[in-house]
């Protein structure tokens, strides 16, 4: 397996708001997801045809108000979900694309490759959640402060176990055509993707942001933009 885009992350203040956003924006209802005991979050998922095997997917994620994170004191939730600025944006503007995750064949080696060029992607943790098909397991890089880095343009790294979740998702009619990244530090971002061996993601200089171009069954081709 070569490094590739694994999934896009849409953050929401509540999961219900995320579902409503998905129906209004993409014209489809997201499929079931699950809960993440480590970080006290839950999600809904949608398969994205991406020309890869397994395909990519879209994750709508929110803090689970009924859960208490089990990862220990002093550690923040992933994807900046505990950040007051992020929470204020979600409350004011609603769900939005905030991040992306890259799948790698050897996450320990990938984290070390980033460290070699001065990027601290965070320690590798083991996570899991129950699904109707059984236990889903993965290893993922999460900083203790929960930061996404490069305003979300620097990918979180993930290495799946024997099962990839997109293999269990029904066809949604959505397809990922292109992911573009923009950042004032584009040179450092390009160096990171090169160190990971990750190709096919466009990087440009400019105000920080992500742009994901999707084909949808009801809305045609649309572009999801992360907030500035």
N, CA, C and O of each residue as an XYZ file, in Angstrom:
912
protein
N       0.825     -1.186      0.000
C       0.000      0.000      0.000
C       0.867      1.247      0.000
O       1.844      1.328      0.745
N       0.519      2.206     -0.821
C       1.252      3.464     -0.873
C       0.489      4.523     -0.073
O      -0.725      4.407      0.097
N       1.181      5.549      0.420
C       0.491      6.633      1.134
C      -0.566      7.275      0.233
O      -0.350      7.424     -0.970
N      -1.696      7.652      0.807
C      -2.792      8.204      0.008
C      -3.746      8.969      0.908
O      -3.649      8.909      2.134
N      -4.669      9.689      0.284
C      -5.727     10.360      1.037
C      -6.644      9.295      1.623
O      -7.191      8.468      0.894
N      -6.807      9.318      2.932
C      -7.679      8.340      3.581
C      -9.083      8.896      3.784
O     -10.065      8.287      3.361
N      -9.172     10.056      4.433
C     -10.488     10.666      4.587
C     -10.420     12.162      4.856
O      -9.404     12.688      5.311
N     -11.526     12.828      4.563
C     -11.710     14.239      4.846
C     -12.450     14.365      6.175
O     -13.276     13.519      6.517
N     -12.148     15.426      6.921
C     -12.751     15.631      8.237
C     -13.610     16.893      8.213
O     -13.106     17.994      7.992
N     -14.893     16.724      8.441
C     -15.820     17.834      8.616
C     -16.201     17.890     10.085
O     -16.781     16.940     10.611
N     -15.882     18.990     10.751
C     -16.207     19.142     12.170
C     -17.564     19.812     12.325
O     -17.941     20.664     11.521
N     -18.285     19.426     13.354
C     -19.597     20.001     13.637
C     -19.733     20.228     15.142
O     -19.114     19.534     15.948
N     -20.552     21.207     15.498
C     -20.795     21.463     16.924
C     -21.548     20.297     17.544
O     -21.252     19.889     18.668
N     -22.521     19.759     16.814
C     -23.239     18.560     17.222
C     -23.359     17.644     16.016
O     -23.292     18.099     14.874
N     -23.533     16.370     16.265
C     -23.641     15.430     15.157
C     -24.931     15.663     14.366
O     -24.952     15.469     13.150
N     -26.005     16.077     15.045
C     -27.249     16.383     14.333
C     -27.041     17.531     13.354
O     -27.560     17.498     12.239
N     -26.282     18.550     13.767
C     -25.991     19.652     12.855
C     -25.157     19.163     11.672
O     -25.347     19.616     10.543
N     -24.241     18.243     11.934
C     -23.433     17.688     10.866
C     -24.266     16.925      9.845
O     -24.017     17.018      8.643
N     -25.253     16.171     10.319
C     -26.123     15.423      9.411
C     -26.945     16.383      8.554
O     -27.079     16.187      7.346
N     -27.489     17.412      9.178
C     -28.285     18.392      8.435
C     -27.435     19.109      7.395
O     -27.886     19.343      6.273
N     -26.208     19.457      7.766
C     -25.286     20.088      6.810
C     -25.039     19.176      5.621
O     -25.056     19.629      4.477
N     -24.813     17.909      5.880
C     -24.507     16.953      4.821
C     -25.679     16.825      3.853
O     -25.487     16.804      2.637
N     -26.875     16.742      4.388
C     -28.055     16.617      3.531
C     -28.267     17.864      2.689
O     -28.633     17.772      1.517
N     -28.036     19.039      3.286
C     -28.241     20.289      2.554
C     -27.128     20.564      1.552
O     -27.381     21.104      0.474
N     -25.894     20.197      1.900
C     -24.732     20.537      1.077
C     -24.440     19.488      0.011
O     -24.169     19.818     -1.144
N     -24.499     18.223      0.411
C     -24.124     17.139     -0.500
C     -25.324     16.411     -1.089
O     -25.188     15.658     -2.053
N     -26.503     16.637     -0.506
C     -27.701     16.002     -1.027
C     -27.852     14.544     -0.651
O     -28.655     13.833     -1.255
N     -27.097     14.081      0.337
C     -27.181     12.692      0.792
C     -27.161     12.672      2.319
O     -26.650     13.591      2.959
N     -27.719     11.620      2.883
C     -27.694     11.423      4.330
C     -26.484     10.563      4.682
O     -26.304      9.492      4.102
N     -25.657     11.009      5.617
C     -24.473     10.209      5.952
C     -24.850      8.876      6.574
O     -25.878      8.752      7.240
N     -24.004      7.882      6.347
C     -24.221      6.566      6.926
C     -23.832      6.536      8.390
O     -23.352      7.532      8.931
N     -24.034      5.410      9.027
C     -23.686      5.291     10.446
C     -22.191      5.389     10.668
O     -21.395      5.105      9.772
N     -21.826      5.787     11.846
C     -20.425      5.820     12.260
C     -20.296      5.103     13.594
O     -20.717      3.955     13.734
N     -19.714      5.786     14.572
C     -19.546      5.157     15.872
C     -19.021      6.155     16.880
O     -19.007      7.361     16.636
N     -18.589      5.637     18.017
C     -18.074      6.453     19.101
C     -16.597      6.183     19.310
O     -16.109      5.084     19.046
N     -15.880      7.213     19.793
C     -14.448      7.104     20.065
C     -14.233      7.347     21.563
O     -14.121      8.497     21.987
N     -14.175      6.297     22.357
C     -14.054      6.471     23.799
C     -12.826      7.281     24.220
O     -12.897      8.046     25.181
N     -11.700      7.124     23.512
C     -10.483      7.823     23.900
C     -10.679      9.332     23.942
O     -10.188     10.007     24.847
N     -11.398      9.851     22.963
C     -11.506     11.306     22.822
C     -12.912     11.847     23.057
O     -13.139     13.049     22.917
N     -13.841     10.997     23.405
C     -15.183     11.472     23.685
C     -15.851     12.119     22.487
O     -16.520     13.143     22.621
N     -15.671     11.520     21.307
C     -16.277     12.036     20.081
C     -17.101     10.939     19.416
O     -16.985      9.762     19.758
N     -17.923     11.338     18.474
C     -18.654     10.364     17.653
C     -18.767     10.908     16.241
O     -18.548     12.096     16.008
N     -19.113     10.032     15.291
C     -19.080     10.455     13.897
C     -20.153      9.787     13.056
O     -20.812      8.840     13.484
N     -20.308     10.314     11.834
C     -21.078      9.699     10.764
C     -20.164      9.672      9.540
O     -19.273     10.512      9.415
N     -20.378      8.716      8.639
C     -19.414      8.470      7.563
C     -20.089      8.340      6.208
O     -21.242      7.921      6.102
N     -19.335      8.715      5.167
C     -19.787      8.579      3.791
C     -18.632      8.120      2.916
O     -17.546      8.699      2.957
N     -18.860      7.105      2.142
C     -17.843      6.609      1.217
C     -17.629      7.608      0.081
O     -18.585      8.176     -0.446
N     -16.363      7.817     -0.290
C     -15.994      8.683     -1.403
C     -15.206      7.858     -2.415
O     -14.098      7.413     -2.116
N     -15.752      7.650     -3.591
C     -14.977      6.974     -4.630
C     -13.781      7.862     -4.972
O     -13.930      9.058     -5.221
N     -12.606      7.262     -4.981
C     -11.388      8.071     -5.127
C     -10.368      7.453     -6.068
O      -9.255      7.963     -6.199
N     -10.733      6.368     -6.718
C      -9.797      5.701     -7.606
C      -8.757      4.882     -6.874
O      -7.782      4.431     -7.474
N      -8.958      4.687     -5.578
C      -8.036      3.892     -4.770
C      -8.778      2.712     -4.161
O     -10.007      2.702     -4.090
N      -8.021      1.727     -3.727
C      -8.581      0.567     -3.033
C      -7.858      0.390     -1.703
O      -6.653      0.138     -1.695
N      -8.563      0.516     -0.578
C      -9.977      0.878     -0.467
C     -10.203      2.342     -0.809
O      -9.245      3.111     -0.879
N     -11.463      2.746     -1.025
C     -11.738      4.142     -1.358
C     -11.543      5.050     -0.149
O     -11.340      4.579      0.970
N     -11.608      6.345     -0.389
C     -11.556      7.322      0.697
C     -12.960      7.454      1.303
O     -13.907      6.806      0.856
N     -13.070      8.292      2.312
C     -14.397      8.559      2.877
C     -14.416      9.939      3.511
O     -13.374     10.565      3.704
N     -15.616     10.402      3.832
C     -15.815     11.673      4.511
C     -16.319     11.392      5.915
O     -17.260     10.622      6.107
N     -15.688     12.019      6.892
C     -16.075     11.852      8.292
C     -16.673     13.152      8.810
O     -16.051     14.211      8.716
N     -17.873     13.069      9.353
C     -18.472     14.178     10.091
C     -18.303     13.857     11.563
O     -18.818     12.845     12.038
N     -17.586     14.708     12.298
C     -17.231     14.395     13.674
C     -17.636     15.525     14.610
O     -17.586     16.699     14.241
N     -18.034     15.163     15.817
C     -18.444     16.138     16.826
C     -18.116     15.580     18.205
O     -17.961     14.372     18.380
N     -18.014     16.469     19.172
C     -17.871     16.045     20.565
C     -19.155     15.347     20.995
O     -20.256     15.835     20.738
N     -19.006     14.211     21.644
C     -20.151     13.460     22.152
C     -20.490     13.987     23.551
O     -19.718     13.772     24.485
N     -21.619     14.668     23.713
C     -21.933     15.259     25.020
C     -22.191     14.234     26.115
O     -22.200     14.570     27.299
N     -22.399     12.998     25.719
C     -22.684     11.953     26.706
C     -21.444     11.155     27.096
O     -21.537     10.203     27.871
N     -20.287     11.538     26.565
C     -19.069     10.750     26.802
C     -18.000     11.590     27.473
O     -17.919     12.801     27.265
N     -17.187     10.938     28.275
C     -16.021     11.556     28.896
C     -14.778     10.909     28.306
O     -14.648      9.686     28.353
N     -13.857     11.699     27.748
C     -12.649     11.110     27.140
C     -11.881     10.261     28.155
O     -11.797     10.597     29.336
N     -11.328      9.164     27.667
C     -10.576      8.254     28.543
C      -9.080      8.340     28.318
O      -8.330      7.574     28.925
N      -8.611      9.259     27.453
C      -7.196      9.266     27.098
C      -6.303      9.870     28.173
O      -5.080      9.812     28.052
N      -6.879     10.446     29.216
C      -6.056     10.936     30.316
C      -6.024     12.449     30.391
O      -6.238     13.141     29.396
N      -5.755     12.952     31.584
C      -5.719     14.390     31.811
C      -4.561     15.029     31.043
O      -3.525     14.402     30.821
N      -4.755     16.281     30.642
C      -3.701     17.018     29.961
C      -3.651     16.804     28.470
O      -2.836     17.427     27.789
N      -4.503     15.936     27.938
C      -4.532     15.701     26.492
C      -5.835     16.218     25.913
O      -6.911     16.007     26.474
N      -5.722     16.892     24.794
C      -6.894     17.481     24.153
C      -7.461     16.551     23.097
O      -6.779     15.648     22.613
N      -8.717     16.784     22.747
C      -9.329     16.002     21.680
C      -8.628     16.272     20.346
O      -8.055     17.339     20.129
N      -8.691     15.276     19.465
C      -8.085     15.422     18.145
C      -8.808     16.486     17.325
O      -9.932     16.885     17.629
N      -8.116     16.930     16.269
C      -8.643     17.862     15.264
C      -9.007     19.227     15.848
O      -9.861     19.923     15.298
N      -8.366     19.621     16.964
C      -8.618     20.933     17.570
C     -10.053     21.089     18.068
O     -10.529     22.217     18.194
N     -10.747     20.008     18.353
C     -12.140     20.117     18.765
C     -12.299     20.781     20.129
O     -13.385     21.264     20.449
N     -11.236     20.816     20.943
C     -11.293     21.513     22.223
C     -10.864     22.970     22.125
O     -10.954     23.710     23.105
N     -10.399     23.390     20.954
C      -9.900     24.749     20.794
C     -11.069     25.744     20.806
O     -12.011     25.587     20.031
N     -11.022     26.772     21.679
C     -12.131     27.733     21.747
C     -12.423     28.422     20.419
O     -13.583     28.672     20.093
N     -11.374     28.732     19.648
C     -11.592     29.378     18.353
C     -12.345     28.449     17.398
O     -13.245     28.885     16.681
N     -11.971     27.162     17.394
C     -12.681     26.191     16.563
C     -14.138     26.081     17.002
O     -15.038     26.080     16.162
N     -14.377     25.989     18.298
C     -15.742     25.858     18.793
C     -16.578     27.081     18.456
O     -17.764     26.960     18.149
N     -15.961     28.270     18.512
C     -16.681     29.492     18.165
C     -17.054     29.502     16.681
O     -18.158     29.916     16.326
N     -16.146     29.049     15.816
C     -16.435     29.009     14.379
C     -17.573     28.044     14.077
O     -18.457     28.342     13.273
N     -17.542     26.896     14.722
C     -18.591     25.901     14.475
C     -19.940     26.403     14.969
O     -20.967     26.148     14.340
N     -19.943     27.122     16.100
C     -21.191     27.663     16.627
C     -21.740     28.773     15.730
O     -22.953     28.892     15.560
N     -20.846     29.586     15.156
C     -21.279     30.728     14.354
C     -21.589     30.360     12.914
O     -22.563     30.849     12.342
N     -20.758     29.493     12.319
C     -20.871     29.228     10.889
C     -21.352     27.812     10.559
O     -21.627     27.517      9.396
N     -21.458     26.942     11.550
C     -21.936     25.597     11.291
C     -20.827     24.648     10.882
O     -19.657     25.031     10.873
N     -21.178     23.415     10.545
C     -20.180     22.400     10.163
C     -19.327     22.856      8.995
O     -19.785     23.597      8.125
N     -18.070     22.398      8.986
C     -17.146     22.835      7.945
C     -15.979     21.858      7.796
O     -15.588     21.173      8.741
N     -15.444     21.820      6.585
C     -14.234     21.038      6.327
C     -13.079     21.657      7.101
O     -12.811     22.851      6.966
N     -12.389     20.852      7.916
C     -11.306     21.405      8.735
C      -9.983     20.660      8.598
O      -8.949     21.163      9.037
N      -9.994     19.464      7.994
C      -8.770     18.675      8.063
C      -8.854     17.504      7.100
O      -9.896     17.259      6.491
N      -7.744     16.780      6.967
C      -7.729     15.537      6.205
C      -6.736     14.583      6.846
O      -5.847     14.989      7.594
N      -6.909     13.307      6.536
C      -6.103     12.244      7.125
C      -5.484     11.428      6.004
O      -6.159     11.067      5.040
N      -4.193     11.137      6.136
C      -3.477     10.345      5.140
C      -3.193      8.958      5.694
O      -2.736      8.810      6.828
N      -3.465      7.957      4.892
C      -3.173      6.571      5.260
C      -1.747      6.230      4.832
O      -1.342      6.514      3.705
N      -0.999      5.622      5.739
C       0.385      5.241      5.454
C       0.591      3.774      5.828
O      -0.075      3.269      6.731
N       1.508      3.083      5.140
C       1.720      1.664      5.433
C       2.488      1.409      6.724
O       2.343      0.347      7.329
N       3.310      2.378      7.154
C       4.110      2.232      8.373
C       4.100      3.571      9.096
O       4.895      4.457      8.784
N       3.205      3.715     10.054
C       3.009      5.021     10.667
C       4.209      5.437     11.518
O       4.514      6.627     11.601
N       4.884      4.499     12.139
C       6.064      4.854     12.932
C       7.142      5.457     12.049
O       7.754      6.463     12.408
N       7.378      4.844     10.892
C       8.375      5.369      9.954
C       7.939      6.723      9.408
O       8.771      7.609      9.212
N       6.634      6.891      9.159
C       6.133      8.161      8.628
C       6.301      9.288      9.637
O       6.699     10.393      9.267
N       6.005      9.027     10.902
C       6.187     10.041     11.952
C       7.661     10.417     12.063
O       7.992     11.592     12.220
N       8.544      9.429     11.982
C       9.982      9.699     12.055
C      10.454     10.515     10.855
O      11.336     11.364     10.990
N       9.874     10.264      9.688
C      10.248     11.025      8.492
C       9.880     12.496      8.650
O      10.620     13.372      8.202
N       8.752     12.770      9.278
C       8.367     14.152      9.531
C       9.239     14.784     10.611
O       9.606     15.955     10.510
N       9.565     14.020     11.633
C      10.443     14.537     12.687
C      11.799     14.932     12.113
O      12.415     15.893     12.573
N      12.257     14.201     11.122
C      13.564     14.480     10.526
C      13.602     15.834      9.835
O      14.680     16.397      9.642
N      12.435     16.371      9.456
C      12.403     17.697      8.837
C      11.761     18.720      9.784
O      11.330     19.791      9.355
N      11.706     18.378     11.069
C      11.285     19.332     12.085
C       9.803     19.442     12.334
O       9.351     20.419     12.930
N       9.027     18.459     11.891
C       7.579     18.492     12.100
C       7.193     17.449     13.142
O       7.411     16.255     12.942
N       6.623     17.899     14.244
C       6.196     17.005     15.314
C       4.722     16.672     15.125
O       3.839     17.404     15.574
N       4.476     15.558     14.453
C       3.104     15.178     14.138
C       2.386     14.585     15.356
O       1.163     14.448     15.353
N       3.153     14.233     16.396
C       2.547     13.714     17.616
C       2.814     12.239     17.791
O       3.213     11.562     16.843
N       2.595     11.725     19.004
C       2.817     10.304     19.248
C       1.783      9.443     18.527
O       0.696      9.905     18.182
N       2.142      8.201     18.311
C       1.234      7.248     17.675
C       0.445      6.532     18.761
O       1.024      5.933     19.668
N      -0.867      6.598     18.666
C      -1.715      5.914     19.643
C      -2.513      4.819     18.940
O      -2.718      4.861     17.727
N      -2.950      3.856     19.713
C      -3.802      2.785     19.203
C      -5.235      3.075     19.605
O      -5.520      3.334     20.774
N      -6.131      3.031     18.640
C      -7.530      3.343     18.900
C      -8.416      2.264     18.287
O      -7.966      1.465     17.467
N      -9.672      2.254     18.695
C     -10.617      1.268     18.167
C     -12.042      1.733     18.451
O     -12.270      2.598     19.297
N     -12.980      1.154     17.742
C     -14.392      1.341     18.046
C     -15.161      0.132     17.537
O     -14.739     -0.544     16.599
N     -16.288     -0.123     18.170
C     -17.112     -1.248     17.779
C     -17.978     -0.892     16.572
O     -18.490      0.222     16.466
N     -18.131     -1.851     15.673
C     -19.043     -1.712     14.543
C     -19.923     -2.956     14.494
O     -19.610     -3.954     15.144
N     -21.022     -2.917     13.733
C     -21.850     -4.129     13.604
C     -21.080     -5.314     13.036
O     -21.451     -6.467     13.254
N     -19.996     -5.019     12.301
C     -19.187     -6.088     11.707
C     -18.045     -6.539     12.619
O     -17.302     -7.457     12.273
N     -17.903     -5.902     13.774
C     -16.826     -6.263     14.694
C     -15.987     -5.063     15.089
O     -16.362     -3.918     14.839
N     -14.862     -5.334     15.699
C     -13.996     -4.276     16.209
C     -13.145     -3.698     15.084
O     -12.470     -4.427     14.357
N     -13.190     -2.363     14.956
C     -12.374     -1.656     13.985
C     -11.177     -1.087     14.724
O     -11.342     -0.415     15.742
N      -9.962     -1.349     14.223
C      -8.745     -0.944     14.925
C      -7.826     -0.141     14.006
O      -7.748     -0.396     12.804
N      -7.135      0.829     14.594
C      -6.190      1.628     13.824
C      -5.157      2.267     14.741
O      -5.336      2.332     15.958
N      -4.073      2.737     14.132
C      -3.044      3.519     14.818
C      -3.029      4.899     14.171
O      -3.094      5.014     12.947
N      -2.944      5.939     14.987
C      -3.100      7.287     14.485
C      -2.187      8.242     15.235
O      -1.921      8.056     16.422
N      -1.707      9.269     14.535
C      -0.836     10.256     15.160
C      -1.691     11.405     15.696
O      -2.392     12.071     14.935
N      -1.629     11.632     17.004
C      -2.400     12.713     17.626
C      -1.500     13.440     18.618
O      -0.971     12.830     19.547
N      -1.332     14.723     18.422
C      -0.568     15.520     19.371
C      -1.340     15.657     20.682
O      -2.571     15.656     20.690
N      -0.610     15.773     21.785
C      -1.269     15.934     23.083
C      -2.110     17.204     23.130
O      -3.116     17.261     23.836
N      -1.690     18.239     22.362
C      -2.457     19.483     22.349
C      -3.594     19.459     21.338
O      -4.344     20.429     21.227
N      -3.732     18.354     20.595
C      -4.820     18.198     19.640
C      -4.689     18.989     18.365
O      -5.594     18.959     17.531
N      -3.574     19.709     18.183
C      -3.447     20.585     17.020
C      -3.369     19.806     15.707
O      -2.758     18.742     15.621
N      -4.010     20.378     14.694
C      -3.985     19.770     13.359
C      -2.698     20.115     12.607
O      -2.254     19.335     11.765
N      -2.098     21.260     12.893
C      -0.902     21.804     12.239
C      -1.226     22.391     10.870
O      -2.089     21.888     10.150
N      -0.517     23.469     10.522
C      -0.690     24.168      9.252
C      -2.169     24.507      9.004
O      -2.663     24.422      7.880
N      -2.857     24.892     10.085
C      -4.277     25.250      9.976
C      -5.116     24.140      9.340
O      -6.084     24.407      8.627
N      -4.729     22.898      9.609
C      -5.474     21.754      9.096
C      -4.959     21.190      7.795
O      -5.397     20.121      7.370
N      -4.019     21.898      7.139
C      -3.527     21.425      5.843
C      -2.512     20.287      5.969
O      -2.335     19.512      5.029
N      -1.848     20.181      7.115
C      -0.924     19.073      7.355
C      -1.726     17.849      7.786
O      -2.442     17.923      8.784
N      -1.636     16.731      7.077
C      -2.513     15.604      7.416
C      -2.144     14.928      8.738
O      -0.976     14.833      9.114
N      -3.169     14.472      9.410
C      -2.979     13.470     10.458
C      -2.654     12.161      9.753
O      -3.122     11.925      8.639
N      -1.859     11.307     10.390
C      -1.456     10.037      9.787
C      -2.211      8.886     10.437
O      -2.461      8.892     11.643
N      -2.567      7.911      9.634
C      -3.305      6.756     10.147
C      -2.802      5.486      9.476
O      -2.440      5.487      8.300
N      -2.788      4.416     10.236
C      -2.483      3.087      9.715
C      -3.566      2.152     10.214
O      -3.711      1.941     11.418
N      -4.326      1.591      9.283
C      -5.443      0.730      9.653
C      -4.987     -0.691      9.941
O      -3.930     -1.130      9.487
N      -5.804     -1.393     10.700
C      -5.578     -2.813     10.943
C      -6.021     -3.622      9.730
O      -5.872     -3.173      8.594
N      -6.554     -4.788      9.962
C      -6.905     -5.676      8.853
C      -8.100     -5.168      8.053
O      -8.245     -5.504      6.878
N      -8.956     -4.360      8.679
C     -10.185     -3.902      8.018
C     -10.154     -2.387      7.884
O      -9.835     -1.676      8.837
N     -10.490     -1.896      6.688
C     -10.648     -0.462      6.467
C     -12.138     -0.138      6.491
O     -12.925     -0.870      5.891
N     -12.555      0.945      7.171
C     -13.991      1.190      7.334
C     -14.731      1.411      6.027
O     -15.906      1.060      5.923
N     -14.066      1.992      5.014
C     -14.756      2.260      3.750
C     -15.186      0.979      3.050
O     -16.110      0.994      2.236
N     -14.518     -0.136      3.365
C     -14.899     -1.413      2.763
C     -16.291     -1.852      3.211
O     -16.943     -2.648      2.535
N     -16.748     -1.327      4.362
C     -18.050     -1.705      4.903
C     -19.139     -0.685      4.597
O     -20.301     -0.888      4.950
N     -18.768      0.410      3.941
C     -19.737      1.482      3.681
C     -20.472      1.254      2.371
O     -19.865      0.819      1.392
N     -21.759      1.538      2.334
C     -22.485      1.441      1.064
C     -22.061      2.542      0.105
O     -21.546      3.578      0.525
N     -22.276      2.317     -1.164
C     -21.978      3.332     -2.171
C     -22.862      4.544     -1.916
O     -24.069      4.408     -1.720
N     -22.253      5.737     -1.918
C     -22.990      6.968     -1.608
C     -23.301      7.798     -2.843
O     -24.151      8.688     -2.801
N     -22.615      7.510     -3.939
C     -22.749      8.346     -5.123
C     -21.798      9.521     -5.129
O     -21.793     10.302     -6.080
N     -20.970      9.669     -4.063
C     -20.012     10.756     -3.964
C     -18.643     10.295     -4.445
O     -18.256      9.143     -4.249
N     -17.926     11.202     -5.071
C     -16.573     10.896     -5.541
C     -15.664     12.079     -5.242
O     -16.032     13.233     -5.461
N     -14.474     11.777     -4.741
C     -13.462     12.801     -4.500
C     -12.626     12.965     -5.759
O     -11.954     12.030     -6.196
N     -12.673     14.163     -6.342
C     -11.948     14.414     -7.582
C     -10.590     15.061     -7.336
O      -9.635     14.804     -8.070
N     -10.504     15.895     -6.312
C      -9.254     16.621     -6.112
C      -9.225     17.204     -4.705
O     -10.250     17.629     -4.172
N      -8.031     17.218     -4.114
C      -7.815     17.906     -2.842
C      -6.690     18.908     -3.052
O      -5.596     18.541     -3.480
N      -6.961     20.175     -2.750
C      -5.976     21.238     -2.885
C      -5.710     21.847     -1.511
O      -6.633     22.072     -0.728
N      -4.441     22.108     -1.232
C      -4.030     22.706      0.026
C      -3.392     24.055     -0.252
O      -2.737     24.250     -1.276
N      -3.593     24.985      0.676
C      -3.008     26.306      0.528
C      -2.473     26.752      1.884
O      -3.133     26.571      2.907
N      -1.275     27.336      1.888
C      -0.697     27.813      3.148
C       0.459     28.758      2.839
O       1.153     28.609      1.833
N       0.651     29.734      3.727
C       1.777     30.653      3.558
C       3.102     29.915      3.650
O       4.096     30.339      3.059
N       3.119     28.809      4.390
C       4.311     27.966      4.485
C       4.232     26.775      3.560
O       4.531     25.649      3.961
N       3.828     27.017      2.315
C       3.616     25.922      1.365
C       4.868     25.086      1.143
O       4.775     23.881      0.910
N       6.044     25.716      1.212
C       7.281     24.958      0.989
C       7.438     23.867      2.043
O       7.814     22.741      1.719
N       7.155     24.191      3.294
C       7.244     23.191      4.350
C       6.206     22.103      4.196
O       6.469     20.939      4.498
N       5.021     22.478      3.725
C       3.969     21.502      3.501
C       4.336     20.555      2.363
O       4.111     19.349      2.454
N       4.899     21.106      1.297
C       5.344     20.246      0.190
C       6.439     19.296      0.645
O       6.451     18.126      0.260
N       7.362     19.796      1.466
C       8.440     18.942      1.966
C       7.879     17.797      2.804
O       8.379     16.674      2.742
N       6.840     18.084      3.585
C       6.233     17.042      4.419
C       5.590     15.960      3.562
O       5.779     14.771      3.817
N       4.834     16.366      2.550
C       4.181     15.380      1.682
C       5.215     14.558      0.919
O       5.026     13.363      0.691
N       6.306     15.205      0.529
C       7.377     14.476     -0.159
C       8.029     13.475      0.783
O       8.333     12.354      0.375
N       8.250     13.862      2.041
C       8.847     12.953      3.022
C       7.951     11.744      3.258
O       8.436     10.646      3.532
N       6.648     11.950      3.150
C       5.693     10.854      3.354
C       5.527     10.004      2.097
O       4.991      8.897      2.159
N       5.988     10.521      0.955
C       5.775      9.815     -0.305
C       4.350      9.922     -0.786
O       3.853      9.037     -1.482
N       3.681     11.017     -0.412
C       2.271     11.199     -0.732
C       2.140     12.079     -1.967
O       2.571     13.232     -1.967
N       1.545     11.530     -3.016
C       1.413     12.240     -4.282
C      -0.057     12.532     -4.593
O      -0.964     11.963     -3.986
N      -0.263     13.430     -5.551
C      -1.613     13.698     -6.030
C      -2.378     14.735     -5.252
O      -3.564     14.940     -5.511
N      -1.731     15.411     -4.289
C      -2.369     16.483     -3.534
C      -1.706     17.791     -3.941
O      -0.484     17.918     -3.861
N      -2.493     18.759     -4.375
C      -1.971     20.028     -4.874
C      -1.720     20.989     -3.717
O      -2.571     21.134     -2.840
N      -0.563     21.646     -3.707
C      -0.188     22.581     -2.653
C       0.168     23.922     -3.285
O       0.990     23.983     -4.199
N      -0.453     24.996     -2.796
C      -0.194     26.338     -3.304
C       0.101     27.297     -2.155
O      -0.312     27.070     -1.018
N       0.814     28.360     -2.467
C       1.055     29.413     -1.497
C      -0.189     30.281     -1.361
O      -0.937     30.466     -2.320
N      -0.402     30.813     -0.152
C      -1.527     31.717      0.051
C      -2.140     31.527      1.422
O      -1.602     30.787      2.246
N      -3.261     32.186      1.678
C      -3.951     32.038      2.967
C      -4.302     30.577      3.229
O      -4.710     29.858      2.318
N      -4.144     30.146      4.470
C      -4.327     28.735      4.813
C      -5.735     28.253      4.486
O      -6.718     28.946      4.747
N      -5.819     27.059      3.912
C      -7.121     26.491      3.629
C      -7.041     25.179      2.879
O      -5.997     24.821      2.335
N      -8.159     24.463      2.856
C      -8.308     23.230      2.099
C      -9.471     23.399      1.139
O     -10.435     24.103      1.439
N      -9.379     22.752     -0.015
C     -10.467     22.743     -0.983
C     -10.600     21.320     -1.511
O      -9.680     20.788     -2.132
N     -11.752     20.712     -1.259
C     -12.011     19.349     -1.713
C     -13.094     19.382     -2.771
O     -14.216     19.816     -2.510
N     -12.758     18.924     -3.960
C     -13.705     18.913     -5.070
C     -14.397     17.557     -5.122
O     -13.744     16.518     -5.231
N     -15.730     17.577     -5.041
C     -16.515     16.351     -4.979
C     -17.554     16.325     -6.089
O     -18.111     17.361     -6.453
N     -17.810     15.148     -6.619
C     -18.971     14.922     -7.465
C     -20.073     14.348     -6.590
O     -19.843     13.405     -5.833
N     -21.272     14.914     -6.693
C     -22.397     14.469     -5.879
C     -23.559     14.069     -6.786
O     -23.691     14.601     -7.888
N     -24.395     13.148     -6.342
C     -25.500     12.696     -7.192
C     -26.601     13.733     -7.360
O     -27.284     13.743     -8.384
N     -26.788     14.612     -6.367
C     -27.901     15.564     -6.406
C     -27.479     16.992     -6.681
O     -28.276     17.782     -7.187
N     -26.235     17.344     -6.358
C     -25.789     18.735     -6.487
C     -24.743     18.941     -7.581
O     -24.279     20.061     -7.796
N     -24.373     17.864     -8.269
C     -23.331     17.985     -9.274
C     -21.966     18.132     -8.628
O     -21.741     17.634     -7.525
N     -21.059     18.810     -9.304
C     -19.710     18.992     -8.765
C     -19.685     20.207     -7.837
O     -20.100     21.302     -8.219
N     -19.197     20.001     -6.626
C     -19.112     21.086     -5.654
C     -17.714     21.099     -5.056
O     -16.972     20.124     -5.171
N     -17.362     22.201     -4.423
C     -16.080     22.324     -3.746
C     -16.316     22.699     -2.292
O     -16.923     23.728     -1.995
N     -15.828     21.850     -1.385
C     -15.872     22.156      0.038
C     -14.636     22.960      0.385
O     -13.519     22.563      0.054
N     -14.829     24.092      1.054
C     -13.737     24.955      1.430
C     -13.643     25.033      2.951
O     -14.657     25.160      3.638
N     -12.417     24.956      3.470
C     -12.230     25.162      4.898
C     -12.256     26.652      5.181
O     -11.948     27.442      4.289
N     -12.614     27.065      6.395
C     -12.642     28.498      6.719
C     -11.231     29.066      6.776
O     -10.283     28.329      7.048
N     -11.074     30.369      6.524
C      -9.744     30.981      6.599
C      -9.242     31.003      8.041
O      -8.139     31.482      8.303
